[in-house]
């Protein structure tokens, strides 16, 4: 900025609390070459400018709130928090101080070692815990105390030189009204956040002797304005006036010579108090400046404008003016500065120096340098010029030079004492016409910027909402994962069961699986969850080169609340070759898609791209993009797929089993043969010319009875219960249970008949104590593939049963072990001889007679499927 070239010189550093000094208690006073510095602690330091060193440090019993110097006599008055006012002479030989031996000296605060002087308690001039500030006016001491409900101004006579350091008595007292309660819930005074401001203003032309007796908190005011503000009595008596700026914003005054006790002056003492204005914010500074420029031969340079500053930036300027009738009246105007205002000081040329939290600024209140406006209008914004100096907490004007420069004494928020020399030009930047002309464009730019910021805030808010929703979904997914992974045994809170049924779309029998997802927990499955059903087809036994085929179905779960269920029907077969390859493995899992839920929240939008949002990108997701939680696994074998046309009721029986997809030519030829023609299919030929294939399994009745347990009801034989257990997943279970059948004949998926028979038999040659009760399960079919598949399904169920019952049954029954060994050895030798014979025949036989070898292989296979061993 043109005309402003500040030169800052740092003098000393003082200890300050973490976060810097706060505005209010810190004070800096100048008395000749000595500087008295209070950095908001319990110490007052004396700094000599000529020698550039600290000469003494006074240690008081509490935090120093305020200090003032009186010229005649040369005394230092110090107010300590909750203690009172102390009075001492800056002379180190004063009898009210005791110099320490150096044990209390410290150099860690940045100050050089010097004498630390502890102030004697006898130096307390006025002990009062309610005092908040004071000022010295000649031989009078004016204090401001915080009462239970009001502020109270008290007037004391200061001790004369040579007298005891005690006030000679109270001269006057008056209460000030307040707009805010000053007591806590128990009636105790509350600690004010802002300290009040107290100063003394005198009319210009006061006698030189009286002027020299003023304290450091006093200033003069032009007589015309003085009389208009404070009345004729104050002007005639040439009485100083005490100005009070309160934390609630009131600016009031009391004429000093009229402040007497109620005993000496009849009437209401409150009539002595006059409220000048209300700033509606804490008053932080009261001063005066000269705003009108005079001719060079005129020597009257006294201030003609009273200035008061509020903490939030409100400025009150009071000058002498003329009303419409031509009468002199005080003219009050309000302005606005960027706040908050920490401290201020008045200089020459109508300049007011003030500090904010960012820097030190100056504003020109001279005539023509500020916008016009009445008191009732909204406050006009003053154009404050930044001086490029760091924020300060206390400020005073040291001197002014004829060239227009000024030296400021300040204490920064970091505790650094400094002087700032400002060679100011005659013009301080203010609102010019060019600036006023560009105000509209600036407003448009500001509105445009506000619109852009609003759009960005809206976009950021949307992004934050998306991330909050994603975090909520992730939390629910974590809860679902925990309850599923912790429930390994027993009923699961979220389960998936599978049932099968045959349907007949497009003239072909299709095995359909119905997956029922049921939520028995207190959680919900919302967006991102999907049910994955994986169907694994076993490889064909005749073609070992063909690998197993897996098909996965993914069904999104839109919303599955507590207690809800969802059903999905999927085809299991047959495949493209028209064959249903058994067994099938159906695996049900829950899949949670991280990319679907979190990916959108992590992707920054165009208007919300920034360093904070780029830290989380969608590529931070794992490669699998989700979480898989297994629910159940089912093996669909021949016992699931058997159909029992003879068990269905006549009115519900299906019109006919279509079987595998037939060739259209075979269908046409079959229709030409007529309904009386014998079937010519491969299955019919096998049933007519080949004996049925039989596989038998013997199970201990005790083992089976222990495994069935609750399934054995009254009146149900063990054979009926065993058949119901084998057909537990079949659709015909209810009919089998209702009729209490122990033998059924069904149809395999390839159309071949499968006969299941379960009966109880007694084995006499195995038990050591007698016959052993067993259950014989017989599988009979004319199709080798169907018989093998059904036999494999029965064996699988028995194996799982034995594993489950191994830990429950105390031990096997008392058997003839030697007989079992002989039976097993005989069975093994027979199979080995038959296999060896078949190998020899295959090497010597010609290609014209393979039927005999095939017949012998079937016999060996029949013996393998029907061993004489007992499953115990």
C-alpha positions in Angstrom: 0.0 0.0 0.0 1.4 3.4 -1.0 2.6 5.6 1.7 2.9 2.9 4.3 6.4 1.4 4.9 6.4 0.2 8.5 9.8 -0.6 10.1 9.4 -3.0 13.1 12.1 -3.3 15.7 11.8 -6.0 18.3 13.0 -5.1 21.8 12.3 -8.0 24.1 10.4 -11.3 24.3 8.2 -12.3 27.3 6.8 -15.6 28.3 3.3 -16.2 27.1 0.9 -19.2 27.5 0.3 -21.8 24.9 -1.8 -20.3 22.1 -0.5 -16.7 22.6 -1.6 -13.8 24.8 -5.3 -12.9 25.1 -6.5 -9.3 24.8 -7.4 -7.4 28.0 -4.9 -7.9 30.8 -1.6 -7.2 28.9 -0.5 -3.6 29.3 2.5 -1.5 28.1 3.2 2.0 29.6 5.9 4.5 28.8 7.5 6.8 31.3 10.5 8.6 29.9 13.0 6.0 28.7 11.4 3.3 30.9 8.8 0.9 29.6 6.5 -0.9 32.1 5.3 -4.2 30.5 2.6 -6.6 31.9 2.3 -9.7 29.7 -0.9 -11.0 31.3 0.9 -12.8 34.1 1.7 -11.9 37.7 4.8 -9.9 36.7 5.5 -6.4 35.7 8.8 -5.9 33.9 10.8 -2.6 33.6 12.6 -2.2 30.3 15.1 0.6 29.6 15.1 1.7 26.0 18.5 3.4 26.1 20.3 0.4 27.5 18.0 -2.1 25.7 17.7 -4.4 28.7 15.4 -5.3 31.6 16.3 -3.6 34.8 13.7 -5.1 37.1 10.8 -7.5 37.3 8.1 -7.0 39.9 6.3 -10.1 41.1 2.8 -9.6 42.4 0.6 -12.2 44.2 -1.9 -12.6 41.4 -2.4 -11.9 37.7 -2.0 -8.2 36.8 -5.2 -6.8 35.2 -4.4 -3.1 34.9 -1.6 -0.7 35.7 -1.1 3.1 35.5 1.6 5.7 36.2 1.2 9.0 37.9 3.6 11.8 37.1 3.4 13.7 40.4 4.4 11.9 42.5 6.0 9.2 40.4 4.1 6.1 41.5 3.1 2.8 39.8 -0.4 1.6 40.5 -1.1 -2.1 39.8 -4.4 -3.9 40.0 -4.2 -7.7 40.7 -7.0 -10.1 40.0 -9.1 -10.9 43.1 -6.6 -9.0 45.3 -6.8 -5.2 45.0 -4.7 -2.2 44.0 -0.9 -2.1 44.8 1.1 1.1 44.9 4.8 1.3 44.7 7.6 3.6 43.5 9.5 2.4 40.4 12.7 3.1 42.5 14.1 -0.3 43.4 14.9 1.0 46.9 11.2 1.3 47.7 10.4 -0.1 51.1 7.4 -2.0 49.7 9.5 -4.5 47.7 11.9 -7.2 48.7 14.6 -8.3 46.2 15.1 -12.0 45.9 18.5 -13.7 46.0 18.1 -14.9 42.4 16.4 -18.2 43.1 13.3 -16.9 41.5 15.1 -15.8 38.4 14.4 -17.7 35.1 15.8 -17.3 31.7 13.6 -19.9 30.0 11.0 -17.3 29.1 13.4 -15.4 26.8 14.1 -12.6 29.3 17.7 -11.9 30.3 18.5 -12.5 34.0 17.6 -9.5 36.2 16.4 -8.7 39.6 13.0 -10.3 40.4 11.4 -8.2 43.1 8.5 -9.7 45.1 6.0 -7.0 46.1 5.4 -6.8 49.8 1.7 -7.4 50.9 2.0 -4.0 52.7 2.1 -2.4 49.3 -1.6 -3.2 48.8 -3.2 0.3 48.7 -6.8 -0.9 48.4 -7.6 -4.5 49.0 -10.8 -5.4 47.3 -11.6 -8.6 45.4 -14.4 -7.1 43.3 -12.2 -4.4 41.6 -12.0 -4.8 37.8 -10.2 -1.5 36.7 -9.2 1.9 37.9 -7.7 5.2 36.9 -5.7 7.9 38.7 -6.8 11.6 38.5 -4.4 13.8 40.3 -4.7 12.9 44.0 -7.9 10.9 43.4 -8.2 7.2 42.8 -11.3 6.1 40.8 -12.2 2.4 40.8 -14.8 0.3 39.1 -16.0 -2.7 41.1 -18.3 -5.5 40.1 -21.2 -5.8 42.6 -23.8 -8.5 42.9 -26.2 -6.8 40.4 -24.5 -3.5 39.4 -21.2 -1.9 38.5 -20.0 0.5 41.2 -17.8 3.6 40.8 -15.9 4.6 43.9 -13.7 7.7 44.5 -10.8 7.6 47.0 -8.1 10.1 48.0 -4.6 8.9 47.2 -2.0 9.1 50.0 0.3 12.1 49.9 4.1 11.7 49.7 5.5 10.6 53.1 2.1 9.3 54.3 1.2 5.7 54.9 0.3 3.8 51.8 -3.4 3.6 52.5 -6.2 5.8 51.0 -7.2 8.6 53.3 -10.9 7.7 52.8 -13.7 7.2 50.4 -14.9 10.4 48.9 -17.9 9.3 46.8 -19.7 6.3 45.3 -22.3 5.7 42.7 -23.9 2.6 41.1 -24.2 2.0 37.3 -27.1 0.2 35.8 -26.4 -3.0 33.9 -28.4 -4.9 31.3 -26.9 -8.4 32.1 -26.8 -10.2 35.5 -23.4 -10.3 37.1 -24.0 -13.1 39.6 -23.9 -16.8 39.2 -26.5 -19.3 40.4 -25.3 -19.1 44.0 -25.1 -15.3 44.1 -21.3 -15.2 43.6 -19.9 -12.7 41.1 -19.2 -14.2 37.7 -15.8 -13.8 36.0 -16.2 -11.3 33.1 -14.9 -12.4 29.8 -14.1 -8.7 29.0 -12.7 -6.2 31.5 -14.4 -2.8 31.6 -12.7 0.3 30.3 -12.2 3.3 32.6 -10.6 6.6 31.6 -10.6 10.3 32.5 -11.4 13.1 30.1 -10.8 16.8 30.9 -11.7 20.0 29.0 -9.0 21.7 27.0 -7.3 24.6 28.6 -7.0 23.0 32.1 -4.3 24.5 34.2 -0.8 23.1 33.6 -0.4 21.9 37.1 -3.7 20.0 37.0 -2.8 18.6 33.5 0.6 17.3 34.8 -1.2 15.5 37.6 -3.3 13.4 35.3 -2.6 9.7 35.1 -1.7 7.7 32.0 -5.3 6.8 31.4 -6.5 10.4 30.8 -6.8 12.7 27.7 -8.2 16.2 26.9 -11.2 17.1 24.8 -12.1 20.3 23.0 -14.3 22.5 25.2 -17.3 22.8 22.9 -17.7 19.1 22.6 -16.9 18.7 26.3 -19.7 21.0 27.3 -22.2 19.4 24.9 -21.5 15.9 26.1 -21.2 16.4 29.9 -23.2 19.5 30.6 -22.7 23.0 31.8 -21.8 22.0 35.4 -18.8 20.0 34.2 -17.6 23.0 32.0 -18.1 25.6 34.7 -16.4 23.5 37.4 -13.7 22.5 35.0 -14.2 19.0 36.4 -12.7 15.9 34.8 -15.3 13.4 33.7 -14.9 9.6 34.3 -15.9 7.6 31.2 -17.0 4.0 31.7 -17.2 1.4 28.9 -18.9 -1.8 30.2 -18.7 -5.3 28.8 -22.5 -5.1 27.9 -21.8 -2.2 25.6 -22.9 0.8 27.7 -20.9 4.0 27.5 -21.7 6.2 30.5 -20.0 9.1 32.4 -19.8 10.6 35.9 -18.6 14.2 36.6 -15.8 13.7 39.1 -16.4 16.8 41.3 -20.1 15.9 41.7 -19.2 12.4 42.8 -19.8 12.7 46.5 -21.3 10.5 49.1 -25.0 10.6 49.7 -24.4 12.0 53.2 -22.9 15.2 51.8 -25.3 15.6 48.8 -29.0 14.9 49.1 -30.9 13.2 46.4 -30.4 10.1 44.3 -26.7 9.4 43.6 -27.7 7.6 40.3 -28.7 11.0 38.9 -25.0 11.7 38.6 -24.6 8.9 36.0 -25.3 9.8 32.3 -25.5 7.1 29.6 -24.0 8.4 26.4 -24.7 5.5 24.1 -25.0 1.7 23.9 -22.7 -0.1 21.5 -24.5 -3.5 22.0 -21.1 -5.2 22.2 -18.2 -5.1 24.8 -16.4 -1.8 24.8 -12.6 -2.3 24.4 -11.3 1.2 23.9 -12.2 4.9 24.6 -10.1 7.8 23.2 -10.2 11.1 21.3 -8.8 12.3 17.9 -8.5 15.6 16.0 -10.6 15.4 12.8 -10.8 19.0 11.6 -7.8 20.5 10.0 -6.9 24.1 11.1 -4.7 26.8 9.7 -1.0 26.7 10.5 -1.2 29.9 12.8 -3.8 28.3 14.9 -2.3 26.4 17.8 -5.4 24.7 19.1 -4.8 21.0 18.3 -6.9 19.4 21.0 -9.1 16.5 20.0 -12.6 17.3 18.8 -14.0 13.8 18.4 -14.6 11.2 21.1 -14.1 7.6 19.8 -15.3 4.3 21.4 -14.6 0.9 19.8 -16.5 -2.3 20.4 -15.0 -5.8 20.4 -16.9 -6.9 17.2 -15.8 -3.8 15.2 -18.5 -1.2 16.0 -17.1 2.4 16.1 -18.8 5.3 17.8 -17.6 8.8 16.8 -19.0 11.8 18.7 -18.3 15.4 17.5 -19.8 18.8 17.9 -22.4 19.6 15.3 -25.3 21.8 14.4 -28.9 20.9 14.2 -31.5 22.3 11.8 -32.2 25.3 14.1 -28.5 26.2 14.2 -27.9 25.0 17.7 -24.8 23.2 18.8 -25.5 19.6 19.6 -23.4 16.5 19.9 -23.4 14.5 16.6 -23.1 10.7 17.1 -22.2 8.5 14.2 -21.6 4.7 14.1 -19.3 2.9 11.8 -18.2 -0.7 11.3 -14.7 -2.2 11.2 -13.7 -5.7 10.5 -13.5 -7.4 13.9 -12.7 -8.6 16.4 -10.8 -5.6 17.8 -8.2 -6.6 20.4 -6.8 -3.1 21.2 -6.6 0.4 19.9 -4.8 3.7 20.2 -5.4 7.2 18.9 -2.9 9.2 16.8 -2.6 12.5 15.0 -4.5 13.4 11.9 -7.7 11.7 13.0 -6.0 8.3 12.7 -7.1 5.4 14.9 -4.8 2.4 15.1 -6.4 -0.9 16.0 -5.4 -4.6 16.0 -7.4 -7.6 14.9 -6.6 -11.2 15.1 -4.7 -11.1 11.8 -2.8 -7.7 11.7 -2.4 -4.1 12.8 -4.6 -1.6 10.9 -5.2 2.1 10.7 -8.3 4.1 9.8 -8.7 7.8 9.2 -11.6 9.5 11.0 -10.8 13.0 9.7 -13.5 15.1 8.1 -14.1 13.8 4.6 -12.3 10.6 5.2 -15.3 8.6 6.4 -18.7 8.1 4.9 -21.6 10.2 6.2 -24.6 8.8 7.9 -27.0 9.4 10.8 -27.1 7.5 14.0 -30.3 5.7 13.1 -28.8 4.4 9.8 -27.0 1.1 9.5 -23.3 1.5 10.4 -21.1 2.4 7.4 -18.1 0.2 6.7 -14.8 2.0 7.3 -11.9 1.3 4.9 -9.1 0.1 7.3 -5.6 -0.1 5.9 -3.4 -3.0 6.9 0.1 -2.0 8.1 1.7 -5.4 7.5 2.4 -6.0 11.2 1.4 -9.1 13.1 -1.5 -9.0 15.6 -0.9 -7.2 18.9 -2.8 -7.3 22.2 -1.8 -3.9 23.6 -0.9 -0.7 21.8 0.2 2.9 22.5 1.5 5.9 20.6 5.1 6.8 21.7 5.7 10.0 19.7 4.9 11.7 16.4 7.4 13.5 14.2 6.8 16.6 12.1 7.1 14.7 8.9 3.9 12.9 9.7 5.4 9.7 11.0 4.5 7.9 14.2 6.2 5.5 16.6 3.9 2.8 18.1 4.7 0.7 21.1 3.1 -2.8 21.0 3.1 -6.2 22.5 2.4 -9.0 20.1 0.2 -12.1 20.8 3.5 -14.1 21.0 4.8 -11.9 23.8 7.3 -9.8 21.7 7.7 -6.2 22.7 8.3 -4.1 19.6 8.3 -0.5 18.2 6.8 0.2 14.8 7.8 3.3 13.0 5.2 4.4 10.4 6.3 7.2 8.0 2.7 7.8 7.0 1.9 10.1 4.0 -0.6 12.8 4.2 -3.2 10.5 2.7 -4.3 7.2 4.2 -6.2 5.0 1.7 -9.9 5.4 2.0 -12.9 4.8 -0.2 -12.3 6.7 -3.4 -14.8 7.3 -6.3 -13.0 4.7 -8.4 -13.4 2.2 -5.6 -17.0 3.2 -5.1 -17.6 2.7 -8.8 -16.2 -0.7 -8.7 -18.2 -1.7 -5.6 -21.0 -3.0 -7.8 -18.7 -5.3 -9.8 -17.1 -6.5 -6.5 -20.6 -7.3 -5.2 -21.3 -9.2 -8.4 -18.0 -11.1 -8.1 -18.8 -11.9 -4.5 -22.3 -13.1 -5.3 -20.8 -15.3 -8.1 -18.3 -16.6 -5.7 -21.0 -17.3 -3.2 -22.9 -19.2 -5.8 -19.9 -21.3 -6.7 -19.2 -22.0 -3.0 -22.8 -22.9 -2.6 -22.7 -25.4 -5.4 -19.5 -26.9 -4.0 -21.0 -27.1 -0.5 -24.1 -28.8 -2.0 -21.9 -31.3 -3.9 -19.7 -31.9 -0.8 -22.8 -32.4 1.3 -24.1 -34.9 -1.2 -20.7 -36.7 -1.1 -20.7 -36.7 2.7 -24.3 -38.1 2.7 -23.2 -40.9 0.3 -20.3 -41.8 2.4 -22.4 -41.8 5.6 -24.9 -44.1 3.9 -22.0 -46.3 2.7 -20.6 -46.4 6.2 -24.0 -47.4 7.6 -24.3 -50.2 5.0 -20.8 -51.4 5.8 -21.7 -51.5 9.5 -24.8 -53.5 8.8 -22.7 -55.8 6.5 -20.2 -56.3 9.3 -23.0 -57.2 11.8 -24.5 -59.7 9.3 -21.0 -61.3 8.8 -20.4 -61.6 12.5 -23.7 -63.4 13.3 -23.2 -65.8 10.3 -19.6 -66.6 11.1 -20.3 -67.1 14.8 -23.2 -69.5 14.3 -21.4 -72.5 13.1 -23.6 -75.0 14.9 -27.4 -75.0 15.4 -30.0 -73.1 13.5 -28.5 -70.2 11.6 -30.1 -66.7 11.8 -30.0 -66.4 8.0 -30.6 -69.7 6.3 -31.2 -71.0 2.8 -33.0 -74.3 2.2 -33.3 -76.1 -1.1 -36.2 -78.3 -2.4 -36.6 -80.0 -5.8 -39.6 -80.7 -8.0 -40.2 -81.8 -11.5 -41.8 -79.5 -14.1 -42.7 -80.1 -17.8 -41.9 -77.0 -19.9 -41.6 -77.6 -23.7 -42.5 -81.3 -23.6 -39.4 -82.1 -21.5 -39.1 -83.0 -17.8 -36.9 -80.5 -16.0 -35.7 -80.7 -12.4 -36.3 -77.4 -10.7 -34.7 -76.3 -7.4 -36.4 -73.8 -5.1 -34.0 -71.9 -2.9 -35.8 -70.3 0.1 -33.8 -67.5 1.8 -35.1 -66.8 5.3 -34.0 -64.0 7.6 -34.6 -64.9 11.3 -32.2 -62.3 12.6 -32.9 -58.7 13.7 -30.9 -57.3 10.9 -31.9 -56.3 7.3 -30.3 -57.2 4.1 -30.4 -54.0 1.9 -28.7 -52.7 -1.2 -25.5 -54.6 -2.1 -26.6 -58.1 -1.0 -27.2 -60.9 -3.4 -27.9 -64.6 -3.2 -25.5 -66.6 -5.2 -26.5 -70.2 -6.1 -23.7 -72.4 -7.6 -24.7 -75.6 -9.3 -21.8 -78.0 -9.8 -22.4 -80.9 -12.2 -20.4 -84.1 -11.5 -18.3 -85.4 -14.4 -19.5 -88.4 -16.4 -18.1 -91.7 -15.2 -17.8 -92.9 -18.8 -15.8 -89.9 -20.0 -13.1 -89.0 -17.5 -11.7 -86.3 -19.8 -14.8 -84.1 -19.3 -14.5 -81.8 -16.3 -17.2 -80.8 -14.0 -19.4 -77.9 -15.1 -20.4 -75.1 -12.6 -23.1 -72.6 -13.2 -23.6 -69.7 -10.8 -26.9 -67.7 -10.5 -26.8 -64.3 -8.8 -30.1 -62.9 -7.5 -30.1 -59.4 -6.0 -31.7 -59.1 -2.6 -33.4 -55.7 -2.7 -34.6 -55.7 0.9 -35.0 -58.6 3.2 -36.1 -57.4 6.6 -36.3 -59.4 9.9 -38.8 -62.3 9.5 -39.0 -62.0 5.7 -38.3 -64.8 3.2 -37.5 -64.9 -0.5 -37.9 -67.8 -2.9 -36.0 -68.4 -6.2 -36.6 -71.2 -8.6 -33.7 -72.4 -10.8 -33.3 -75.2 -13.3 -31.0 -78.1 -12.5 -31.2 -80.2 -15.6 -31.0 -82.1 -17.8 -28.3 -80.4 -19.7 -27.8 -79.8 -23.4 -27.1 -83.5 -23.9 -30.5 -84.4 -22.5 -29.0 -86.2 -19.5 -29.3 -85.2 -15.8 -25.8 -85.9 -14.4 -26.1 -86.8 -10.7 -25.1 -86.0 -8.1 -25.4 -82.2 -8.3 -23.9 -79.9 -5.6 -26.0 -76.8 -4.9 -24.1 -74.2 -2.8 -25.9 -71.1 -1.5 -23.9 -68.1 -0.4 -24.6 -64.4 0.4 -22.5 -62.0 -1.5 -22.0 -58.3 -0.5 -20.8 -56.1 -3.3 -18.3 -53.5 -2.0 -18.1 -51.8 -5.4 -21.8 -51.3 -5.6 -22.1 -49.8 -2.1 -18.8 -48.0 -1.6 -17.6 -47.4 -5.2 -20.0 -44.5 -5.8 -19.2 -42.9 -2.5 -15.4 -43.0 -3.2 -15.6 -41.6 -6.7 -15.2 -37.8 -6.5 -17.6 -35.7 -8.5 -16.5 -32.9 -10.8 -17.3 -30.2 -8.4 -15.9 -31.9 -5.3 -12.4 -32.8 -6.5 -9.9 -31.8 -3.9 -6.9 -33.1 -2.0 -9.1 -34.4 0.8 -11.3 -36.4 -1.5 -8.6 -37.8 -3.8 -7.1 -39.6 -0.9 -9.8 -42.3 -1.2 -10.1 -43.7 -4.7 -12.2 -46.6 -6.0 -9.1 -48.6 -6.7 -8.6 -49.1 -3.0 -11.3 -51.8 -3.1 -10.0 -55.4 -3.0 -9.8 -57.4 -6.2 -12.7 -59.7 -5.3 -15.0 -56.6 -5.0 -17.1 -58.2 -2.3 -17.6 -60.5 0.7 -18.9 -64.1 0.4 -20.7 -65.7 3.4 -21.6 -69.4 2.9 -25.1 -70.3 3.9 -25.6 -74.0 3.0 -24.5 -76.7 0.7 -26.8 -79.5 -0.6 -26.0 -82.7 -2.7 -28.9 -83.5 -5.0 -28.7 -87.2 -5.8 -30.9 -89.9 -7.1 -33.1 -90.1 -3.9 -34.0 -86.4 -4.5 -35.0 -87.0 -8.1 -37.0 -90.2 -7.9 -40.7 -89.8 -9.0 -43.4 -92.1 -7.7 -46.4 -92.0 -10.1 -48.2 -94.8 -8.3 -48.3 -92.9 -5.0 -50.1 -89.8 -6.4 -53.8 -89.6 -6.0 -55.8 -90.2 -9.2 -57.1 -86.6 -9.5 -53.6 -85.1 -8.8 -51.5 -87.6 -10.8 -49.5 -86.1 -13.7 -50.7 -87.0 -17.2 -47.5 -88.9 -17.8 -43.7 -88.9 -17.3 -42.1 -87.5 -20.4 -38.6 -88.7 -19.7 -35.7 -87.6 -21.7 -36.1 -85.7 -24.8 -37.1 -88.1 -27.6 -36.2 -88.1 -31.2 -39.1 -86.7 -33.4 -38.7 -89.7 -35.7 -39.1 -92.2 -32.8 -42.1 -90.3 -31.6 -43.6 -90.5 -35.1 -42.9 -94.2 -35.5 -44.3 -94.9 -32.0 -47.5 -93.2 -33.0 -47.8 -95.3 -36.1 -47.4 -98.6 -34.1 -50.5 -97.7 -32.1 -51.2 -97.9 -28.4 -51.2 -101.7 -28.4 -47.7 -102.0 -29.7 -45.0 -103.1 -27.4 -42.5 -100.4 -26.4 -39.2 -100.7 -28.3 -37.0 -98.4 -26.2 -33.7 -99.5 -24.7 -35.1 -99.4 -21.2 -38.0 -101.6 -22.2 -35.7 -104.1 -23.9 -33.5 -104.3 -20.8 -36.5 -104.8 -18.6 -37.8 -107.6 -20.8 -34.7 -109.6 -21.6 -32.2 -108.8 -18.7 -32.6 -109.7 -15.0 -32.8 -106.7 -12.7 -29.7 -105.4 -11.0 -29.8 -105.5 -7.1 -27.6 -103.8 -4.5 -28.0 -104.6 -0.8 -26.7 -102.8 2.3 -27.0 -104.2 5.9 -27.1 -101.7 8.7 -27.2 -102.5 12.5 -30.7 -101.8 13.8 -29.2 -100.3 16.9 -27.2 -97.8 14.9 -30.1 -96.9 12.8 -32.5 -96.6 15.7 -30.1 -94.3 17.5 -29.6 -92.1 14.4 -33.4 -91.8 13.7 -34.2 -90.9 17.3 -37.2 -88.6 17.2 -38.3 -89.8 13.8 -39.4 -93.1 15.3 -43.0 -92.4 16.3 -45.5 -94.8 17.9 -46.7 -97.5 15.5 -44.0 -96.9 13.0 -41.7 -99.7 12.2 -37.9 -99.3 11.9 -38.1 -100.1 8.2 -40.8 -97.4 7.5 -38.8 -94.8 9.5 -35.6 -95.7 7.6 -37.4 -95.3 4.2 -38.7 -91.9 5.3 -35.2 -90.9 6.3 -33.8 -91.9 2.9 -36.6 -89.9 1.1 -36.4 -86.9 3.4 -35.7 -84.5 0.5 -38.1 -86.1 -1.9 -41.4 -84.5 -2.8 -43.3 -87.8 -2.1 -42.2 -87.9 1.6 -45.6 -86.9 3.0 -47.3 -89.7 1.1 -44.7 -92.2 2.2 -45.1 -91.1 5.8 -48.9 -91.1 5.7 -49.1 -94.6 4.2 -46.2 -95.9 6.4 -44.6 -97.7 3.4 -41.4 -99.7 3.7 -41.1 -100.4 0.0 -41.7 -98.1 -3.0 -41.2 -98.2 -6.7 -40.2 -95.0 -8.5 -38.9 -93.8 -11.8 -35.4 -92.5 -12.3 -34.7 -89.4 -14.4 -33.8 -91.6 -17.4 -37.2 -93.4 -17.2 -35.9 -96.6 -15.6 -37.7 -98.2 -12.7 -36.0 -98.1 -9.3 -37.4 -100.2 -6.4 -36.4 -99.4 -2.8 -37.1 -101.9 -0.1 -36.3 -101.6 3.6 -36.9 -104.5 5.9 -35.7 -105.9 9.3 -33.7 -109.1 9.2 -31.8 -111.1 11.8 -28.2 -112.2 11.1 -27.4 -115.4 13.0 -23.8 -116.1 12.3 -22.2 -112.8 13.5 -23.4 -112.1 17.0 -21.5 -113.7 19.9 -24.6 -113.6 22.1 -27.1 -114.6 19.5 -28.7 -113.2 16.3 -28.0 -109.5 15.5 -30.9 -107.4 14.4 -30.2 -105.6 11.2 -32.0 -103.5 8.6 -31.5 -104.5 4.9 -31.8 -101.7 2.3 -32.2 -103.1 -1.2 -32.0 -101.1 -4.4 -33.3 -102.8 -7.5 -33.4 -101.5 -11.1 -33.1 -102.7 -14.6 -30.8 -99.7 -15.4 -27.2 -100.1 -14.3 -26.7 -96.3 -14.2 -29.9 -95.7 -12.1 -29.1 -98.6 -9.8 -25.5 -97.2 -9.2 -26.8 -93.7 -8.7 -29.4 -94.8 -6.1 -26.9 -97.1 -4.4 -24.4 -94.3 -4.2 -27.0 -91.9 -2.6 -27.9 -94.5 0.0 -24.2 -95.2 0.9 -23.5 -91.4 1.2 -26.4 -91.0 3.7 -25.2 -94.0 5.7 -21.6 -92.7 5.8 -22.7 -89.3 7.2 -24.9 -91.1 9.8 -22.0 -93.2 11.0 -19.7 -90.2 11.4 -22.4 -88.3 13.4 -23.2 -91.3 15.6 -19.6 -92.4 16.2 -19.2 -90.1 19.3 -22.7 -90.9 20.7 -22.7 -94.8 20.7 -20.5 -96.2 23.5 -19.2 -99.1 21.3 -20.1 -101.6 18.7 -22.2 -104.7 19.6 -20.5 -107.9 20.7 -19.7 -109.6 17.4 -17.9 -112.6 16.2 -14.8 -110.9 14.9 -13.3 -114.1 13.5 -16.4 -114.8 11.5 -16.4 -111.3 10.1 -12.7 -111.7 9.0 -13.5 -115.0 7.3 -16.4 -113.5 5.5 -14.5 -110.5 4.3 -11.5 -112.6 3.2 -13.8 -115.0 1.3 -15.5 -112.1 -0.4 -12.2 -110.6 -1.3 -10.8 -113.8 -2.7 -13.9 -114.4 -4.8 -13.7 -111.0 -6.4 -10.0 -111.4 -7.1 -10.5 -114.7 -8.8 -13.3 -113.3 -10.9 -11.3 -110.3 -11.9 -8.3 -112.4 -12.9 -10.5 -114.7 -15.0 -12.0 -111.7 -16.8 -8.6 -110.4 -17.6 -7.4 -113.7 -19.1 -10.6 -114.0 -21.2 -10.2 -110.5 -22.5 -6.7 -111.4 -23.8 -7.7 -114.7 -25.5 -11.3 -113.9 -26.7 -12.0 -112.7 -30.2 -14.2 -109.8 -31.0 -17.1 -112.0 -31.9 -18.1 -113.1 -28.4 -18.0 -110.0 -26.0 -21.4 -110.9 -24.5 -20.1 -113.6 -22.2 -17.5 -111.3 -20.7 -20.1 -108.6 -20.2 -22.3 -111.1 -18.4 -19.5 -112.2 -16.1 -18.7 -108.5 -15.4 -22.2 -107.9 -14.3 -22.1 -110.8 -12.0 -18.9 -109.5 -10.3 -20.4 -106.1 -10.1 -23.5 -107.6 -8.4 -21.4 -109.3 -5.8 -19.6 -106.0 -5.2 -22.8 -104.1 -4.7 -24.2 -106.8 -2.3 -21.4 -107.7 0.2 -22.1 -109.9 3.2 -20.6 -107.2 5.5 -22.6 -105.4 8.2 -22.5 -101.7 8.9 -22.3 -101.3 12.7 
